[in-house]
Amino acid sequence: MNLLEFLDYAAIALFAATGALSASRKQLDLIGFIFFAAIAGIGGGTLRDIVLGQLPVFWIKNDTYILICAGAGFLVYFTAHRFESRYRLLLWLDAVGMSAYCAVGAAKGLMLTGSPVVAIVTGTLTATFGGVLRDIVAGEPSVLLRPEIYVSAALAGAVVYTVADRVGLPQDICFLLAMITAFIIRGGALKFGWTFPVYKARPGRHPDDVM
């Protein structure tokens, strides 16, 4: 198993755990845990493969990914009650998974297309879409709508991986730099509330007001 494969499996396990934690907050049964684990675990990679035209998608070619999601859902089902603040744990696990997956997505985009721009896009999509899909299905406040930095952290990690690869650094160094960058930004946002300035000039009108 090479480093790319290891990080791919690890990131999916972490994202799957966040999906299962969402299921625990909704007090679902074991099948619900596994379902949410799969949504979060393979959602971002599925979108990446569709965008890149890699069909059938990765988890159909290799069912180990599904087994990892199922295992994560099973494990969280029996252990989630041990954590006092499951939503806080969800956010931190998501941060770690996102940091790994932005590098994995960028590496796969670069490997398949050779385009730095595509690599940055696929890295960002891979790292964020699973978490967004998880929150939508679970009815949780979306990570995209939280005030602290999220997508920008994945974008920064994907950019760092792509630049490091283009200047000829070894792949393991590229992964390390990208993951550290993304995690520092996202971790700082969670710990210290880092945000970007938001649009305040004029709020949107209610749909009934524009009829």
ZIGI-V747010 format. One record per residue. N is the residue number from 1. PSI is psi in degrees with one decimal (999 if undefined). Layout:
BEGIN
((N/PSI) (N/PSI))
END
This chain:
BEGIN
((1/123.0) (2/176.6) (3/-40.1) (4/-44.5) (5/-41.9) (6/-46.9) (7/-35.7) (8/-49.4) (9/-43.9) (10/-43.4) (11/-40.8) (12/-39.4) (13/-41.7) (14/-45.9) (15/-39.0) (16/-38.5) (17/-37.6) (18/-36.9) (19/-42.7) (20/-35.0) (21/-36.6) (22/-40.4) (23/-36.5) (24/-35.5) (25/-24.6) (26/-0.7) (27/51.2) (28/172.6) (29/-178.5) (30/-40.4) (31/-36.6) (32/-39.3) (33/-47.1) (34/-39.0) (35/-48.1) (36/-35.0) (37/-41.6) (38/-41.0) (39/-50.3) (40/-38.0) (41/-42.8) (42/-3.0) (43/-49.2) (44/-42.4) (45/-33.0) (46/-46.1) (47/-42.1) (48/-47.3) (49/-37.1) (50/-44.8) (51/-39.5) (52/-3.6) (53/22.8) (54/83.2) (55/141.5) (56/156.3) (57/167.3) (58/-37.8) (59/-13.3) (60/-36.2) (61/-31.8) (62/100.8) (63/-0.8) (64/-33.6) (65/-40.9) (66/-40.4) (67/-37.0) (68/-44.2) (69/-43.7) (70/-41.3) (71/-40.6) (72/-42.6) (73/-41.7) (74/-45.9) (75/-44.5) (76/-33.6) (77/-36.9) (78/-2.5) (79/-11.6) (80/-32.0) (81/-13.9) (82/-13.6) (83/127.2) (84/-43.8) (85/91.3) (86/-31.3) (87/-38.1) (88/-42.0) (89/-41.4) (90/-46.3) (91/-39.6) (92/-39.3) (93/-39.2) (94/-38.8) (95/-41.9) (96/-46.5) (97/-42.4) (98/-39.5) (99/-38.3) (100/-41.4) (101/-27.6) (102/-34.8) (103/-41.9) (104/-45.3) (105/-39.7) (106/-41.2) (107/-43.3) (108/-39.3) (109/-40.8) (110/-38.9) (111/-37.6) (112/-29.3) (113/-25.6) (114/2.7) (115/120.5) (116/-36.6) (117/-46.8) (118/-39.2) (119/-42.2) (120/-41.8) (121/-47.2) (122/-33.7) (123/-43.4) (124/-45.1) (125/-44.8) (126/-38.8) (127/-20.4) (128/-28.6) (129/-37.2) (130/-42.7) (131/-38.5) (132/-46.4) (133/-41.5) (134/-47.8) (135/-38.2) (136/-48.9) (137/-36.1) (138/-11.5) (139/23.5) (140/158.4) (141/124.2) (142/141.2) (143/-26.0) (144/-28.0) (145/-2.8) (146/149.0) (147/-29.3) (148/160.9) (149/134.6) (150/-70.7) (151/-37.7) (152/-30.1) (153/-43.7) (154/-40.5) (155/-43.6) (156/-43.0) (157/-42.2) (158/-39.2) (159/-45.2) (160/-43.5) (161/-46.6) (162/-44.5) (163/-44.0) (164/-39.7) (165/-41.3) (166/-28.5) (167/0.6) (168/17.6) (169/151.2) (170/149.9) (171/-38.7) (172/-33.9) (173/-39.8) (174/-46.0) (175/-46.2) (176/-46.9) (177/-42.7) (178/-44.9) (179/-41.5) (180/-44.4) (181/-51.2) (182/-41.6) (183/-37.8) (184/-43.9) (185/-48.6) (186/-40.7) (187/-40.5) (188/-35.8) (189/-40.8) (190/-40.4) (191/-42.9) (192/-0.4) (193/31.5) (194/134.4) (195/165.0) (196/157.4) (197/139.6) (198/162.1) (199/123.1) (200/0.7) (201/-42.9) (202/122.5) (203/156.6) (204/146.8) (205/155.3) (206/141.5) (207/-34.7) (208/-21.7) (209/-13.1) (210/5.7) (211/999))
END
